[in-house]
Amino acid sequence: MTTQFAGFPAAAIDFYDQLADHNTREWWHANKQTYEALIRQPMLALATEAAPEGEVRVYRPYRDTRFAKDKTPIKDHQGAAIEVEDAIAYYAQISANGFMVAGGWYSPIGRQVETYRGAVDGPAGALLEKILAKLAKSGWTIDGNQVKTRPRGVDLDHPRIDLMRNRRVVAIKEYGVPTWLSTREALTHLRKDWKAVTPLIEWLIDHVGPGEDPVGD
């Protein structure tokens, strides 16, 4: 069972400031209980209250350093997600930079890019434009991880060439470290933001869908 969310204490931000200077296994083992109390448990409580019907995933703090040049063992942030379709999710994060909320399609799987571009090329593309324009007007940043040139088979003068370049569609809102982060008001903001990004999530479920075609019986 999780406890009721009461906010992220200021010490949670301090933890990540210290981690930046002491990202070693020794420091981590000495401070793991602090991480559990100040960061992991509040994040789990926050995400669970914000989406009581969804399956909450609180990400592990450990980095996969097998093929990375950066060998520091611990992530510099803590994220939580509610995945509603392959690589389509609601997301929240805390780090030394403060609080971040996001939602969308974060990593292409299987035929998702092809399916997405087919939808953008058709009538559904106009709806996506409206959804993203409304989010941008409300202070969201849209990350598309775009290809640098036109996608293969797409004309440069395509009316939605910018959308066609996307390899993901994620709406992001960064708050820094507001005074309400240490209170239950953070839950109010998260619920409001996840509600605001729901039209994008629903469009992605309908028009990007699962990574692979469902297998029949």
Wavefront OBJ file of the C-alpha trace (Angstrom):
o trace
v 0.000 0.000 0.000
v 1.093 3.562 -0.669
v 0.681 6.504 1.664
v -1.246 9.632 0.698
v 0.808 12.081 -1.330
v 1.913 15.061 0.774
v 4.359 16.767 -1.590
v 8.045 16.498 -2.413
v 10.116 17.981 0.425
v 12.790 20.525 -0.486
v 15.350 17.918 0.543
v 14.344 15.880 -2.531
v 15.838 18.568 -4.772
v 18.878 18.771 -2.505
v 19.310 15.007 -2.915
v 19.729 15.374 -6.669
v 22.056 18.353 -6.245
v 24.265 16.175 -4.030
v 23.991 13.228 -6.407
v 25.425 15.361 -9.191
v 28.617 15.728 -7.130
v 28.694 12.224 -5.626
v 27.282 9.807 -8.186
v 29.064 6.696 -6.940
v 27.848 3.338 -5.689
v 29.293 4.079 -2.249
v 27.395 7.348 -1.882
v 24.237 5.718 -3.204
v 24.334 2.872 -0.682
v 24.806 5.392 2.127
v 21.853 7.492 0.924
v 19.439 4.947 -0.556
v 17.011 5.185 2.373
v 16.866 8.958 1.894
v 15.983 8.395 -1.765
v 13.226 5.948 -0.816
v 11.657 8.317 1.714
v 12.016 11.647 -0.083
v 11.659 10.669 -3.736
v 10.473 7.188 -4.633
v 7.606 6.870 -2.151
v 6.219 10.390 -2.808
v 6.421 9.787 -6.573
v 4.585 6.477 -6.257
v 1.905 8.088 -4.080
v 1.539 11.041 -6.472
v 1.153 8.951 -9.621
v -1.168 6.466 -7.925
v -3.526 9.201 -6.729
v -3.416 11.009 -10.059
v -4.390 7.879 -12.011
v -5.995 5.389 -9.597
v -7.274 3.194 -12.444
v -3.967 3.000 -14.306
v -0.982 0.763 -13.680
v 1.742 2.986 -12.269
v 5.345 2.310 -13.183
v 7.995 4.030 -11.065
v 11.272 3.652 -12.899
v 14.343 2.107 -11.321
v 17.025 4.608 -10.243
v 19.879 2.618 -11.790
v 21.415 3.514 -15.135
v 22.334 0.905 -17.738
v 26.017 1.725 -18.198
v 27.028 -1.322 -20.266
v 27.401 0.595 -23.527
v 27.506 4.177 -22.194
v 30.514 6.474 -21.986
v 29.029 7.938 -18.815
v 29.535 5.263 -16.153
v 27.765 7.048 -13.296
v 25.464 4.399 -11.785
v 22.393 6.437 -10.732
v 19.907 8.391 -12.870
v 19.742 12.137 -12.266
v 15.931 12.060 -12.129
v 12.984 9.960 -10.975
v 10.171 9.280 -13.368
v 6.781 7.601 -13.137
v 4.517 6.613 -15.998
v 1.103 5.204 -16.738
v 1.419 3.432 -20.083
v -1.886 3.143 -21.948
v -0.564 1.636 -25.188
v 2.827 0.534 -26.501
v 5.167 3.520 -25.891
v 2.198 5.849 -25.246
v 1.990 7.113 -21.678
v 1.340 9.808 -19.105
v 4.534 10.809 -17.279
v 5.810 12.797 -14.279
v 9.387 13.472 -13.210
v 11.407 15.125 -10.465
v 15.079 16.075 -10.659
v 17.476 18.808 -9.616
v 15.692 20.992 -12.207
v 12.378 20.507 -10.417
v 9.056 19.053 -11.570
v 8.155 18.015 -15.105
v 4.928 16.628 -16.558
v 4.612 14.975 -19.961
v 2.399 12.788 -22.075
v 2.510 11.212 -25.486
v 4.244 8.703 -27.719
v 7.830 8.535 -26.547
v 9.593 5.808 -28.559
v 8.616 4.132 -31.853
v 7.978 0.397 -31.765
v 7.471 -1.815 -34.799
v 5.341 -0.105 -37.458
v 4.273 2.841 -35.298
v 6.134 5.502 -37.299
v 4.624 4.241 -40.538
v 1.159 4.110 -38.990
v 1.567 7.605 -37.530
v 2.625 9.135 -40.852
v -0.257 7.466 -42.634
v -2.660 9.096 -40.178
v -0.998 12.514 -40.459
v -1.269 12.263 -44.245
v -5.036 11.828 -43.951
v -7.937 13.687 -42.305
v -6.707 12.779 -38.795
v -3.679 14.986 -39.369
v -5.803 18.132 -39.148
v -7.078 17.099 -35.728
v -3.550 16.460 -34.488
v -2.525 19.942 -35.643
v -5.347 21.469 -33.590
v -4.504 19.403 -30.511
v -0.818 20.345 -30.615
v -1.559 24.014 -31.305
v -3.826 24.168 -28.245
v -1.181 22.529 -26.050
v 1.538 24.870 -27.324
v -0.691 27.885 -26.626
v -1.114 26.615 -23.042
v 2.628 26.469 -22.416
v 3.492 22.931 -23.462
v 6.617 22.137 -25.479
v 6.225 19.541 -28.230
v 9.113 17.130 -28.809
v 8.998 15.214 -32.097
v 12.580 13.891 -32.364
v 12.327 14.873 -35.999
v 14.351 13.530 -38.892
v 16.556 16.280 -40.319
v 15.333 15.909 -43.876
v 12.004 14.851 -45.342
v 10.940 11.264 -44.650
v 11.325 8.877 -47.571
v 8.410 9.154 -49.946
v 7.118 12.447 -48.497
v 7.159 15.600 -50.626
v 8.957 18.628 -49.225
v 5.858 20.713 -49.954
v 3.587 18.380 -47.991
v 1.166 20.613 -46.007
v 2.081 18.819 -42.769
v 5.777 18.220 -43.450
v 6.763 19.203 -39.893
v 4.422 16.603 -38.400
v 5.553 14.013 -40.952
v 9.148 14.425 -39.741
v 8.241 13.309 -36.215
v 9.457 10.016 -34.824
v 7.622 10.593 -31.563
v 5.131 13.121 -30.209
v 5.534 14.148 -26.580
v 4.030 17.202 -24.873
v 6.185 18.500 -22.011
v 5.602 21.086 -19.298
v 8.430 22.076 -16.939
v 7.706 23.879 -13.685
v 11.097 24.286 -12.042
v 10.778 24.271 -8.251
v 7.522 26.093 -7.375
v 6.468 26.549 -3.751
v 3.551 24.147 -4.252
v 5.876 21.243 -5.074
v 6.205 20.470 -1.367
v 2.420 20.317 -0.899
v -0.565 18.347 -2.167
v -1.119 21.107 -4.689
v 1.366 19.247 -6.891
v -1.279 16.540 -7.262
v -3.807 19.142 -8.446
v -1.379 20.375 -11.108
v -0.570 16.857 -12.262
v -4.236 15.882 -12.597
v -4.972 19.073 -14.529
v -1.994 18.563 -16.847
v -2.733 14.909 -17.535
v -6.325 15.884 -18.346
v -5.037 18.575 -20.738
v -2.821 16.093 -22.573
v -5.526 13.393 -22.790
v -6.769 14.465 -26.279
v -3.228 13.879 -27.578
v -3.016 10.522 -25.823
v -6.367 9.476 -27.283
v -5.325 10.553 -30.787
v -2.137 8.526 -30.467
v -3.992 5.442 -29.233
v -6.327 5.678 -32.236
v -3.744 6.531 -34.894
v -0.395 5.127 -33.711
v -1.693 2.190 -31.720
v 0.192 -0.949 -30.681
v 3.711 -1.628 -31.885
v 2.706 -4.838 -33.581
v -0.529 -6.080 -35.104
v -2.588 -8.116 -32.642
v -2.252 -11.839 -33.183
v -5.547 -13.655 -33.611
v -6.440 -16.939 -31.943
l 1 2 3 4 5 6 7 8 9 10 11 12 13 14 15 16 17 18 19 20 21 22 23 24 25 26 27 28 29 30 31 32 33 34 35 36 37 38 39 40 41 42 43 44 45 46 47 48 49 50 51 52 53 54 55 56 57 58 59 60 61 62 63 64 65 66 67 68 69 70 71 72 73 74 75 76 77 78 79 80 81 82 83 84 85 86 87 88 89 90 91 92 93 94 95 96 97 98 99 100 101 102 103 104 105 106 107 108 109 110 111 112 113 114 115 116 117 118 119 120 121 122 123 124 125 126 127 128 129 130 131 132 133 134 135 136 137 138 139 140 141 142 143 144 145 146 147 148 149 150 151 152 153 154 155 156 157 158 159 160 161 162 163 164 165 166 167 168 169 170 171 172 173 174 175 176 177 178 179 180 181 182 183 184 185 186 187 188 189 190 191 192 193 194 195 196 197 198 199 200 201 202 203 204 205 206 207 208 209 210 211 212 213 214 215 216 217
